[in-house]
């Protein structure tokens, strides 16, 4: 097993939620390949549908990213098999689900240290530098890593990066593995699109943590507030099946939409103030794919509540690691 001796590279999807004040690991259930999922339909005309991605789009983007690499003169591309020693696996292995990994092998005359410096200084067009890393383990050479992020990404794509992993070869140069890793947005189900004209009651239960935990209840009948919440849900893509480390969540929103005050809630939404792990939605008792609303649902709920709840904390700082499951 390799041990970390420097910065480890992780897919941006897993690192965006790293923060202060403690953490917990969130796993979004895998939606699988959208094209193979039964019951996936488009919403009714007039509802803004965020475009999902697909494996075909991810494959095309991965090929484009690999073709843009700026490698030193004299670099030779190696056959796809067998893998050079110690390069059989990518340096960064994100979560399963809607993830595609395309890789290529190269032989480079420069040793790993010089090659790493070269790659840091020659970021391909359409990408930004995302850091470097170093790994070592018993009986293995030191492995150096350089990562790029694609900026911006096409519609339907959650994130895309290239991870370059290099080890010394027997001639004093390097073997290089280049991985293009792409995560796409899965399709949503038609059931989780909300028609605001259908619902007339929004029941809110807000839990606020901190020094003590208290709960706020409110029933909202404003059609403007219901429409604002529906819009936040309808324009959100499905959350990709990734693992992320969440900062401590102090404010959670449980929201229920009903056709009248005495009717059973038809749509139940669970969100948090930092939108970590996506927003869960259940329609007529059936769980739907979580939504990546980027805080829009919590903002709409706070507007309906009339203010943004703030926790009272007992401490000023804590640390949450960038690793997926350690704090």
Secondary structure as GFF3:
##gff-version 3
##sequence-region A 1 327
A	DSSP	beta_strand	3	4	.	.	.	ID=ss1
A	DSSP	alpha_helix	12	15	.	.	.	ID=ss2
A	DSSP	beta_strand	23	27	.	.	.	ID=ss3
A	DSSP	three_ten_helix	34	36	.	.	.	ID=ss4
A	DSSP	alpha_helix	55	67	.	.	.	ID=ss5
A	DSSP	beta_strand	76	78	.	.	.	ID=ss6
A	DSSP	beta_strand	99	108	.	.	.	ID=ss7
A	DSSP	alpha_helix	112	121	.	.	.	ID=ss8
A	DSSP	beta_strand	127	136	.	.	.	ID=ss9
A	DSSP	beta_strand	143	150	.	.	.	ID=ss10
A	DSSP	beta_strand	157	168	.	.	.	ID=ss11
A	DSSP	beta_strand	174	184	.	.	.	ID=ss12
A	DSSP	three_ten_helix	190	192	.	.	.	ID=ss13
A	DSSP	three_ten_helix	196	198	.	.	.	ID=ss14
A	DSSP	beta_strand	201	208	.	.	.	ID=ss15
A	DSSP	beta_strand	214	220	.	.	.	ID=ss16
A	DSSP	alpha_helix	223	234	.	.	.	ID=ss17
A	DSSP	beta_strand	237	238	.	.	.	ID=ss18
A	DSSP	beta_strand	243	247	.	.	.	ID=ss19
A	DSSP	beta_strand	251	258	.	.	.	ID=ss20
A	DSSP	beta_strand	267	272	.	.	.	ID=ss21
A	DSSP	beta_strand	279	283	.	.	.	ID=ss22
A	DSSP	beta_strand	286	292	.	.	.	ID=ss23
A	DSSP	alpha_helix	296	305	.	.	.	ID=ss24
###
